[in-house]
Amino acid sequence: MNAKVDVKTQEDRFLATTHEVLNQSPVLENYNLFEQDTALREAIVREGASWAHDDLVRFGGIAGDAATIELGFLANENKPVLHTHDRRGERVDLVKFHPAYHELMRIAIEEGLHSSPWSEPREGAHVARAAKYYMHSQVEAAHCCPITMTFAAVPSLLKQPDLGERWIPKILSRQYDPRNVPDGGKSAVTIGMAMTEKQGGSDVRANTTRAYPVADSGPGRAYELVGHKYFVSAPMCDAFLVLAQAPGGLSCFLLPRWRPDGSKNPLQIQRLKNKMGNVANASSETELRGATAWLIGEEGRGVPTIIEMVAMTRFDCMIGSSAGMRQAVAQVTHHCRHRKAFGAHLADQPLMQNVLADLILESEAALALTMRMARALDHQGSEQERLLLRLTTAVGKYWICKRTPNHAYEAMECIGGSGVMEDCIMPRLFRESPVNAIWEGSGNVQCLDVLRAMDKEPGVLDAFFSEVSAAQGENRLFDAFLTQLKTDFAAHPDDIAYRARNLVDRLALAMQASLLIRTGQSQVADAFCAGRLQSSGGLNYGNLPSGVDCKALIQRATPMVG
């Protein structure tokens, strides 16, 4: 007998094809981060930057391009490397980066993320810059650290006009020059920061680094600094704002990497920090061995001087954490739109809808608060806006950054096992998520800063409640929440420091609810008030009450690509 052999059956049995890949969500890439973000598009109109629409559309395409997204992965897979000396034994303190990092830096600087409100001031300039930074940070957050510090250094340098005249034009340049050479040979520079020391941390008045006048003392004069800094952010920058103890007290200095004569300034990098997150950016420990620096402002006024920089970096922490939330929402809604389980797409299943809608509300509220502060930055000439900014930046930095880690985790869980894999962006978002909450003043520092602002400028609380109260009469839950909050601020002032976190939590929720109510997007505002302002709400995401239009929220936030 000559039995007929089924060739196809043999191939299926013996070749390596085991299954067809089905039910996998496509990679989220080659999409426009601006056009696919309804809340962001609405925010730039609402906060006064409609003129930037076309530029933001253009940049949204760059940020969502697969090649740009790949730069973020490469920069994180290839950490910076410290070279303290060259092959001849000369001290160089050089930090080398992967080309992907430099390309991200080039994009950021050419787009003006470090400078545009200063170099091109106009109505909505801070709003437009925040929107662009928000998109770029979703690609890769770590390299945004030197971008932020360069941007934030300008207000402090303006306090010392002679130094500002020399340095600010190079800060505002839209060229990227990463060379480790004297600033006199460069047309563009970046600026870092060195405040904290081992023994003090956030308590910078405990700093022990000493500053000795080279000749005459006083503003704009040269000093030599001796001591250490335990956290130098972005040690590859061309100069740093540094705190040190001068004869007149704690003072702020501009310390360049090179001296004017072209010799190496002895700011010596001991090692790079081995960080859990933010790994594409370098942070370092340094020794100052008589490093030349120039005094900014008066001796003894170091904290008020450098706080001008810190206020701006705290605002960028708000942007960065809001961006992390948005990218998590984009990833998880995209995944759940494509992935099926138990006979239906995840995005169509009621319990998952509750979780997704809750994550979306957190993201939209964070963005609304951040962009409102951007508008306040654009209108600091108004006393109301200045006071609002003074208090609410601390409130927003505390709350948004504090909410981000659990938001990132929950989004990761929605994706499941694939969300834990390093070829997905979620592990990076999770590792980045605590950074902004801890840096630039941790949660307790922000809450105490709120109390400090209230004590030094009592009008800040009035300005805050004036802004928040603009939404009264639109939502009964909000009205009751606000009334109780005002009552609790007036009660038991003797233990207000003990209650500070609870009060600041509620300040943040009140402001977010007010802003969302006033956007006119009732499905967002009503859901936020129902899910956040009632004591019956759960602590974990996915506890929205019945009646919330989760489907509408998900449709609003999901990138419609792939």
DOROVO-193365 format. One line per 8 residues: their letters; for each residue x, y, z of C-alpha. Coordinates in Angstrom, 2 decimals, always signed. Layout:
residues N
a	X/Y/Z  ...
***
This chain:
residues 562
mnakvdvk	+0.00/+0.00/+0.00  +1.19/+3.47/-0.82  -0.48/+5.73/+1.71  -0.55/+9.37/+0.64  +1.47/+11.63/+2.98  -0.04/+15.01/+3.89  +2.93/+17.35/+3.43  +1.26/+20.21/+5.27
tqedrfla	+0.62/+18.02/+8.31  +4.29/+17.05/+8.44  +5.37/+20.70/+8.28  +3.03/+21.64/+11.10  +4.38/+18.81/+13.20  +8.09/+19.24/+12.71  +8.76/+22.89/+11.91  +9.12/+25.60/+14.54
tthevlnq	+5.77/+27.27/+14.00  +3.89/+26.63/+17.23  +1.12/+29.21/+17.10  -0.18/+32.35/+15.49  +0.35/+35.54/+17.50  -3.10/+36.90/+18.27  -4.74/+39.32/+20.70  -1.65/+41.44/+21.30
spvlenyn	-1.93/+45.24/+21.38  +0.29/+47.01/+18.84  +3.15/+49.19/+20.04  +1.97/+52.75/+20.68  +4.12/+54.77/+18.30  +3.90/+56.97/+15.23  +1.08/+59.02/+16.71  +0.72/+62.72/+17.50
lfeqdtal	+0.91/+63.37/+21.24  -0.89/+66.67/+20.87  -3.63/+65.73/+18.46  -4.39/+62.58/+20.47  -4.63/+64.42/+23.80  -8.02/+66.12/+24.09  -7.36/+67.55/+27.56  -4.08/+69.15/+26.45
reaivreg	-5.67/+70.71/+23.37  -8.41/+72.19/+25.52  -5.93/+73.46/+28.10  -3.83/+75.55/+25.74  -6.97/+77.33/+24.52  -8.33/+77.82/+28.03  -5.05/+79.11/+29.47  -4.16/+81.54/+26.72
aswahddl	-1.83/+79.84/+24.22  -4.07/+79.20/+21.21  -1.46/+80.91/+19.07  +0.88/+77.94/+19.68  -1.52/+75.35/+18.23  +0.25/+74.70/+14.94  +3.68/+74.48/+16.57  +2.36/+72.06/+19.17
vrfggiag	+0.82/+69.89/+16.46  +4.18/+69.82/+14.70  +6.04/+68.93/+17.88  +3.43/+66.37/+18.90  +4.31/+64.47/+15.73  +8.00/+64.55/+16.59  +7.39/+63.34/+20.15  +5.22/+60.45/+18.99
daatielg	+7.47/+59.30/+16.16  +8.86/+55.79/+16.60  +12.42/+57.02/+16.13  +12.03/+59.61/+18.91  +10.47/+57.05/+21.24  +13.39/+54.71/+20.58  +15.79/+57.45/+21.70  +14.20/+57.28/+25.14
flanenkp	+14.76/+53.55/+25.41  +18.37/+53.80/+24.23  +19.21/+56.62/+26.60  +17.95/+54.55/+29.54  +19.62/+51.33/+28.45  +23.00/+53.09/+28.28  +23.72/+54.90/+31.53  +26.16/+57.82/+31.70
vlhthdrr	+29.75/+56.94/+32.60  +32.13/+59.06/+34.66  +35.75/+59.62/+33.56  +37.57/+61.52/+36.29  +40.94/+61.67/+34.46  +42.19/+61.47/+30.91  +44.86/+59.01/+29.78  +47.61/+61.46/+30.73
gervdlvk	+46.34/+61.67/+34.30  +44.87/+65.14/+33.94  +41.66/+65.78/+35.87  +38.73/+66.13/+33.43  +35.59/+65.18/+35.39  +33.91/+64.15/+32.16  +30.54/+62.40/+32.02  +29.98/+60.51/+28.78
fhpayhel	+26.50/+59.78/+27.43  +25.00/+57.63/+24.73  +24.26/+59.51/+21.47  +20.53/+59.01/+22.09  +20.75/+61.18/+25.19  +22.50/+63.94/+23.26  +19.87/+63.76/+20.54  +17.09/+64.20/+23.10
mriaieeg	+18.95/+67.15/+24.58  +19.41/+68.66/+21.14  +15.69/+68.37/+20.40  +14.74/+69.94/+23.73  +17.09/+72.88/+23.38  +16.35/+73.56/+19.72  +12.65/+73.57/+20.62  +13.29/+76.14/+23.36
lhsspwse	+12.16/+74.03/+26.31  +14.96/+75.63/+28.32  +14.34/+79.22/+27.31  +11.27/+80.18/+25.27  +9.32/+82.21/+27.89  +12.47/+84.24/+28.60  +13.64/+84.69/+25.02  +10.17/+85.13/+23.48
pregahva	+7.92/+86.53/+26.21  +4.28/+86.94/+25.25  +0.78/+86.05/+26.41  +0.68/+82.31/+27.05  +4.43/+81.77/+26.68  +4.69/+79.65/+29.83  +1.56/+77.72/+28.85  +2.96/+76.88/+25.41
raakyymh	+6.33/+75.89/+26.84  +4.64/+73.72/+29.50  +2.61/+71.93/+26.82  +5.71/+71.16/+24.78  +7.68/+70.07/+27.87  +4.72/+67.86/+28.85  +4.93/+66.02/+25.54  +8.72/+65.76/+25.46
sqveaahc	+8.87/+64.42/+29.02  +6.59/+61.55/+27.97  +9.33/+60.40/+25.60  +12.07/+60.42/+28.25  +11.95/+62.22/+31.59  +15.52/+62.02/+32.89  +17.21/+64.34/+30.40  +14.60/+66.97/+31.25
cpitmtfa	+16.47/+67.59/+34.53  +19.24/+69.75/+33.00  +16.67/+71.35/+30.69  +14.61/+72.38/+33.72  +17.58/+73.70/+35.69  +18.88/+75.72/+32.76  +15.40/+77.21/+32.34  +15.00/+77.86/+36.07
avpsllkq	+18.41/+79.51/+36.57  +17.42/+82.67/+34.72  +15.32/+84.32/+37.50  +18.15/+83.82/+40.00  +20.81/+85.14/+37.63  +18.73/+88.24/+36.96  +19.37/+89.16/+40.60  +23.03/+89.74/+39.68
pdlgerwi	+22.98/+91.81/+36.45  +26.72/+91.63/+35.69  +26.68/+87.83/+35.84  +23.36/+87.70/+34.02  +24.71/+89.84/+31.19  +27.51/+87.34/+30.65  +25.63/+84.06/+31.10  +21.99/+84.57/+30.15
pkilsrqy	+22.53/+85.08/+26.39  +24.31/+81.72/+26.26  +21.56/+80.11/+28.34  +18.93/+81.37/+25.92  +20.76/+80.04/+22.87  +18.98/+77.27/+20.99  +22.20/+75.47/+20.17  +23.26/+72.37/+22.04
dprnvpdg	+26.97/+72.21/+22.85  +27.84/+69.32/+25.20  +31.61/+69.82/+25.06  +33.52/+69.92/+28.33  +35.41/+73.12/+27.52  +35.59/+76.61/+29.09  +32.37/+78.58/+28.66  +34.33/+81.37/+26.95
gksavtig	+34.67/+79.10/+23.93  +30.97/+78.22/+23.79  +27.96/+80.09/+22.46  +25.50/+77.95/+24.42  +25.57/+76.57/+27.97  +23.51/+74.53/+30.39  +23.15/+75.17/+34.14  +22.90/+72.72/+37.04
mamtekqg	+22.35/+72.99/+40.77  +24.26/+71.91/+43.89  +22.49/+72.63/+47.16  +22.38/+69.65/+49.51  +25.10/+68.08/+51.64  +25.40/+64.80/+53.54  +24.55/+66.18/+56.94  +21.64/+68.40/+55.96
gsdvrant	+19.65/+67.22/+52.97  +16.68/+69.55/+52.63  +17.94/+71.54/+55.63  +20.37/+73.60/+53.55  +21.07/+75.96/+56.44  +23.05/+73.07/+57.93  +25.49/+73.29/+54.99  +29.17/+73.35/+55.96
traypvad	+30.78/+74.29/+52.63  +32.72/+77.54/+53.12  +33.13/+80.46/+50.74  +36.22/+82.67/+51.05  +36.49/+85.99/+49.20  +39.38/+85.99/+46.70  +39.80/+89.74/+47.13  +36.91/+92.06/+47.85
sgpgraye	+33.67/+90.49/+49.06  +30.20/+91.35/+47.88  +27.72/+90.77/+45.03  +29.33/+89.65/+41.79  +32.72/+89.13/+43.45  +34.83/+85.97/+43.22  +35.07/+83.53/+46.12  +36.75/+80.17/+46.60
lvghkyfv	+34.51/+77.35/+47.82  +35.76/+74.50/+50.00  +33.53/+71.59/+50.99  +31.31/+68.98/+49.41  +27.95/+68.53/+47.71  +26.13/+65.22/+48.06  +23.75/+65.80/+45.15  +24.96/+67.72/+42.12
sapmcdaf	+22.25/+67.51/+39.53  +23.53/+67.16/+35.98  +27.31/+67.47/+36.64  +27.99/+67.79/+32.89  +26.46/+71.29/+32.90  +28.69/+74.30/+32.28  +27.96/+76.00/+35.60  +26.00/+75.46/+38.80
lvlaqapg	+24.08/+77.48/+41.32  +25.62/+76.49/+44.64  +24.94/+77.32/+48.29  +27.87/+77.92/+50.66  +28.57/+79.64/+53.96  +30.18/+83.04/+53.31  +31.33/+85.36/+56.14  +27.88/+86.95/+56.02
glscfllp	+25.95/+83.67/+56.12  +24.53/+81.14/+53.67  +24.91/+82.56/+50.19  +24.28/+81.68/+46.55  +27.08/+81.39/+44.01  +27.52/+80.70/+40.32  +30.26/+78.09/+39.97  +31.51/+77.27/+36.42
rwrpdgsk	+33.33/+74.05/+35.53  +36.26/+76.06/+34.18  +38.02/+79.16/+35.47  +38.27/+82.27/+33.29  +41.96/+81.54/+32.57  +40.98/+78.21/+31.00  +42.17/+76.03/+33.86  +39.99/+73.29/+35.35
nplqiqrl	+37.93/+74.53/+38.27  +38.37/+72.07/+41.16  +34.78/+70.91/+41.37  +35.77/+67.26/+41.43  +33.24/+64.50/+40.80  +33.73/+61.62/+43.22  +31.14/+59.27/+41.77  +27.82/+59.18/+39.95
knkmgnva	+24.74/+58.28/+41.93  +23.45/+54.75/+41.37  +19.80/+55.74/+41.01  +16.70/+53.57/+40.83  +15.12/+55.90/+38.28  +16.12/+58.93/+36.27  +19.04/+56.83/+35.06  +19.65/+58.53/+31.72
nassetel	+20.57/+61.69/+33.62  +23.72/+61.91/+35.73  +23.69/+62.98/+39.38  +26.90/+63.08/+41.36  +28.78/+63.57/+44.59  +31.52/+66.20/+44.45  +34.31/+67.80/+46.40  +34.96/+71.54/+46.12
rgatawli	+38.67/+72.11/+46.61  +38.94/+75.88/+46.37  +36.59/+76.12/+43.39  +36.14/+79.66/+42.06  +32.57/+80.95/+42.13  +30.83/+84.33/+41.94  +28.39/+85.63/+44.55  +24.80/+86.19/+43.36
geegrgvp	+23.11/+88.86/+45.43  +24.04/+89.70/+49.00  +25.90/+87.49/+51.43  +23.49/+85.70/+53.74  +20.67/+85.83/+51.17  +21.43/+82.50/+49.54  +18.08/+80.82/+50.15  +15.91/+83.72/+48.89
tiiemvam	+18.18/+83.95/+45.84  +18.21/+80.29/+44.87  +14.51/+79.86/+45.73  +13.80/+81.76/+42.51  +15.33/+78.79/+40.71  +13.74/+76.21/+42.98  +10.26/+77.64/+42.42  +10.62/+77.07/+38.69
trfdcmig	+12.05/+73.56/+39.08  +9.12/+72.67/+41.34  +6.73/+73.81/+38.64  +8.52/+71.58/+36.15  +8.13/+68.69/+38.60  +4.40/+69.26/+38.26  +4.68/+69.13/+34.48  +6.87/+66.03/+34.53
ssagmrqa	+4.64/+64.05/+36.88  +1.52/+65.09/+34.95  +3.29/+63.91/+31.80  +4.07/+60.57/+33.40  +0.40/+60.14/+34.23  -0.65/+61.02/+30.70  +1.79/+58.57/+29.14  +0.58/+55.84/+31.52
vaqvthhc	-3.02/+56.60/+30.53  -2.12/+56.58/+26.83  -0.39/+53.22/+27.16  -3.07/+51.51/+29.21  -6.10/+52.78/+27.28  -4.39/+51.84/+24.02  -3.69/+48.37/+25.37  -7.20/+47.83/+26.72
rhrkafga	-8.75/+49.03/+23.48  -7.00/+46.22/+21.60  -6.71/+43.42/+24.15  -9.51/+40.90/+24.71  -10.09/+38.75/+27.76  -13.03/+36.60/+28.78  -14.78/+37.27/+25.51  -14.63/+41.07/+25.31
hladqplm	-12.16/+43.91/+24.92  -10.78/+45.01/+28.28  -11.93/+48.56/+27.66  -15.53/+47.33/+27.40  -15.58/+45.44/+30.70  -17.27/+47.32/+33.58  -14.67/+46.85/+36.30  -11.80/+47.73/+33.98
qnvladli	-13.77/+50.75/+32.81  -13.98/+51.91/+36.42  -10.20/+51.63/+36.84  -9.39/+53.26/+33.51  -11.79/+56.15/+34.07  -10.30/+56.73/+37.53  -6.77/+56.85/+36.12  -7.95/+59.27/+33.43
leseaala	-9.53/+61.59/+36.00  -6.27/+61.71/+37.94  -4.35/+62.59/+34.79  -6.77/+65.27/+33.62  -6.91/+66.90/+37.06  -3.11/+66.99/+37.25  -2.88/+68.62/+33.83  -5.58/+71.18/+34.64
ltmrmara	-3.77/+72.30/+37.81  -0.39/+72.39/+36.08  -1.57/+74.46/+33.14  -3.41/+76.87/+35.42  -0.12/+77.51/+37.20  +1.50/+78.06/+33.82  -1.03/+80.83/+33.19  -0.23/+82.28/+36.60
ldhqgseq	+3.43/+82.40/+35.59  +2.40/+84.37/+32.54  +0.58/+86.94/+34.72  +2.84/+87.44/+37.73  +2.37/+91.17/+37.41  -1.08/+90.64/+38.90  -0.96/+90.45/+42.69  -3.76/+87.86/+42.70
erlllrlt	-1.84/+85.64/+40.28  +1.44/+86.09/+42.16  -0.13/+85.09/+45.46  -1.95/+82.18/+43.84  +1.28/+80.96/+42.30  +3.18/+81.24/+45.57  +0.84/+78.90/+47.43  -0.46/+76.64/+44.69
tavgkywi	+2.91/+75.67/+43.23  +3.75/+74.05/+46.57  +0.29/+72.45/+46.74  +0.51/+71.15/+43.19  +4.09/+69.92/+43.46  +3.20/+68.00/+46.60  -0.07/+66.48/+45.37  +0.60/+65.68/+41.72
ckrtpnha	+4.02/+64.22/+42.35  +2.73/+62.27/+45.35  -0.09/+60.72/+43.31  +2.08/+59.60/+40.41  +3.72/+56.39/+41.77  +0.47/+54.58/+42.54  -0.97/+55.83/+39.26  +1.97/+54.29/+37.37
yeamecig	+1.66/+51.03/+39.26  -2.08/+50.73/+38.61  -1.59/+51.34/+34.90  +1.11/+48.69/+34.86  -1.25/+46.22/+36.50  -3.92/+46.92/+33.88  -1.48/+45.87/+31.17  -0.50/+42.78/+33.13
gsgvmedc	+2.70/+40.78/+32.84  +3.78/+42.51/+29.63  +3.69/+45.81/+31.50  +6.52/+44.64/+33.76  +8.83/+43.86/+30.85  +11.63/+46.30/+30.06  +10.75/+46.45/+26.37  +7.59/+48.26/+27.51
imprlfre	+7.79/+51.86/+28.73  +5.81/+51.11/+31.91  +8.76/+49.94/+34.07  +10.55/+53.19/+33.24  +7.48/+55.26/+34.09  +7.22/+53.40/+37.38  +10.89/+53.96/+38.28  +10.62/+57.64/+37.38
spvnaiwe	+7.38/+58.10/+39.31  +8.83/+58.79/+42.81  +11.59/+61.11/+41.62  +9.67/+64.37/+41.39  +7.99/+63.74/+44.75  +11.36/+63.44/+46.49  +13.52/+65.94/+44.58  +13.14/+69.71/+44.89
gsgnvqcl	+11.61/+69.32/+48.33  +9.80/+66.19/+49.47  +6.17/+66.01/+50.60  +6.68/+67.31/+54.12  +8.84/+70.17/+52.84  +6.10/+71.23/+50.43  +3.41/+71.10/+53.10  +5.54/+73.14/+55.49
dvlramdk	+6.19/+75.59/+52.66  +2.43/+76.05/+52.32  +2.27/+76.95/+56.02  +5.30/+79.23/+55.65  +3.67/+81.06/+52.76  +0.47/+81.51/+54.79  +2.48/+82.89/+57.71  +4.62/+85.32/+55.71
epgvldaf	+1.97/+86.41/+53.23  -1.50/+85.88/+54.71  -3.05/+86.97/+51.43  -2.04/+83.73/+49.71  -4.86/+81.75/+51.28  -7.40/+84.41/+50.36  -6.10/+84.37/+46.78  -6.37/+80.59/+46.71
fsevsaaq	-9.95/+80.47/+47.98  -10.94/+83.33/+45.69  -9.78/+81.28/+42.71  -11.35/+78.05/+43.91  -14.65/+79.70/+44.82  -15.23/+80.70/+41.19  -16.78/+77.24/+40.72  -19.26/+77.48/+43.60
genrlfda	-22.87/+76.74/+42.80  -22.12/+74.24/+40.04  -21.72/+71.03/+42.02  -23.18/+70.28/+45.46  -20.35/+67.91/+46.42  -17.80/+70.56/+45.62  -19.69/+73.25/+47.55  -19.90/+71.08/+50.68
fltqlktd	-16.24/+70.07/+50.39  -15.08/+73.68/+50.06  -17.19/+74.87/+52.99  -15.74/+72.18/+55.26  -12.21/+72.92/+54.10  -12.50/+76.60/+54.98  -13.90/+75.67/+58.37  -11.06/+73.26/+59.10
faahpddi	-8.42/+75.84/+58.25  -9.80/+78.12/+60.91  -10.06/+75.36/+63.55  -7.30/+74.40/+65.99  -4.47/+76.57/+64.63  -2.17/+75.22/+67.36  -1.83/+71.84/+65.62  -1.92/+73.01/+62.00
ayrarnlv	+1.58/+71.64/+61.32  +0.44/+68.19/+62.46  -2.56/+68.40/+60.12  -0.64/+69.94/+57.22  -0.77/+66.94/+54.90  -4.50/+66.51/+55.34  -5.11/+70.19/+54.67  -2.84/+70.36/+51.64
drlalamq	-4.39/+67.18/+50.23  -7.74/+68.90/+50.35  -6.42/+72.19/+48.99  -5.23/+70.25/+45.95  -8.51/+68.43/+45.49  -10.49/+71.65/+45.87  -8.41/+73.42/+43.24  -8.52/+70.50/+40.82
asllirtg	-12.28/+70.13/+41.22  -12.81/+73.86/+40.73  -10.71/+73.93/+37.58  -12.41/+70.87/+36.10  -15.86/+72.28/+36.84  -14.94/+75.50/+35.06  -13.70/+73.73/+31.94  -17.29/+72.97/+31.03
qsqvadaf	-16.56/+69.27/+30.54  -19.30/+68.03/+32.87  -18.57/+64.32/+32.38  -15.04/+64.91/+33.71  -15.89/+67.36/+36.48  -18.90/+65.45/+37.83  -16.98/+62.18/+37.87  -14.02/+63.80/+39.64
cagrlqss	-16.21/+65.34/+42.34  -18.12/+62.09/+42.81  -14.93/+60.02/+43.01  -12.70/+62.37/+45.01  -14.81/+64.61/+47.25  -16.96/+62.02/+49.02  -15.65/+60.20/+52.08  -17.20/+57.00/+50.75
gglnygnl	-14.63/+56.88/+47.96  -12.09/+54.05/+48.11  -8.35/+54.43/+48.53  -7.48/+52.40/+45.43  -8.23/+53.29/+41.84  -11.40/+51.74/+40.47  -13.75/+52.98/+43.17  -15.80/+55.44/+41.15
psgvdcka	-19.46/+55.42/+42.20  -22.29/+54.29/+39.97  -23.51/+56.75/+37.40  -20.10/+57.89/+36.12  -19.92/+57.82/+32.32  -16.72/+55.77/+32.20  -17.12/+54.98/+28.51  -17.09/+58.67/+27.60
liqratpm	-14.00/+59.33/+29.73  -12.15/+56.41/+28.16  -13.07/+57.45/+24.64  -11.90/+60.99/+25.40  -8.48/+59.85/+26.63  -7.60/+56.92/+24.36  -5.15/+57.52/+21.50  -7.04/+56.42/+18.40
vg	-4.12/+54.82/+16.57  -3.32/+51.28/+15.48
***
